[in-house]
Amino acid sequence: MSATTDDGFDPTIHAPQRLRICAMLDAVDQVEFGTVQEQLKVSASVLSKHVSVLMDKGFLHQTRATRDRRQRVWLSLTKEGKAAYRSHVAALREITGA
């Protein structure tokens, strides 16, 4: 995958669903996988693919826990992920003049 450009634009984050994932996670400490799936209205497999891409870049962290005798997965942005997301948003604002 392409690296972040000098102006902060990150092609990995820019994909619409990954941008939405990062936006959700930037606002909170962590979100359950199922909640992200519901908000984005995507299948578990589609979300898993996007999560994998973000994890491979070091932008996302998964925490697995058992709750109510069910395995749950929680997603959170890493420190690097938050920085990359915020830089990407700033680059978009610069591009759009917002």
N, C-alpha and C positions, 0 to 999 in steps of 0.2 A: 504494500500500500504506500501511497505517497506520504511524504512527511509534511508537517506543518510548514507553511510558507513563512517568509520573513515578516509578513504583515499580520500573522496570527491565523490566517485562514487554514482550516484543517479539513482536507477532503474526507477523512474518515468520519469525522463528526457531521459533516455537511449532509450526508445521506438523510433524507427526511425522517425516517423512523429513528435513526440514531440521534439526530438532533432533538427529537421529541423526548427520547429516553434521557438524554443529558439534561434537558430543561427540567424534566420532572425531578430528577435526582439532585440537581443543583439547589432546589428549593428546600430539600429535607435531608436528614441524615441517611435514611435508607427507606426503601419501599419494597414491599413484597412483590415477587415476580408476578403473581396472579393479578395484583392491582395494576401493575404496568400493562400487562396483557389486556385487561379490561379497558383501560383508558385509551390504549392505542387501537383497540379492536382488531387485533391480529391473533393468529394461532400461536400456540406455545412453540411450535417448531420455528416459525418466522422470528419470534422474539428471541429464541435461543441463538439463532444465527447472528442476529445483531449484537446480542450480549457477548457472544464469542469474539466477534471482531473488536469490540471495545475492550474486552479483557486482554486480547492478544496485544493491543497497543498499550496496556497498562493503565487504561482510563477507568476501568470498572472493577469492582470487587464483589464477589458473591459470598454470602454467609449462609450455611445450611444449618437448620435447627429443626428439632422435632417439637411440634406444638399440637396439642389435642390429638396425639398419636398419629399425626401426619407429618411427613417431611415437608418443610417449607424452605423456600429460597428467598433470601433478602438481597437486594441489589443496592450498591452505593458507589458513588464516584470516589475515585482515589484523589489524593492531593493533586497529582498530575492531571487527572481527568477534569477536575474543577478548573484548574488553570487553563488547560487546553480549551475547554468549553467557553470560558469567559473571554479568552483571547479570540476565539472564533466569532463569538457574538459581537465583540468590538470590531472585528474586521468586517463583518456584515454591515454593521452600522456605518462604518467608513465608506463602504462600497455604495450603500443606499443613500448616504447623506443624512441619515436619521440621527 
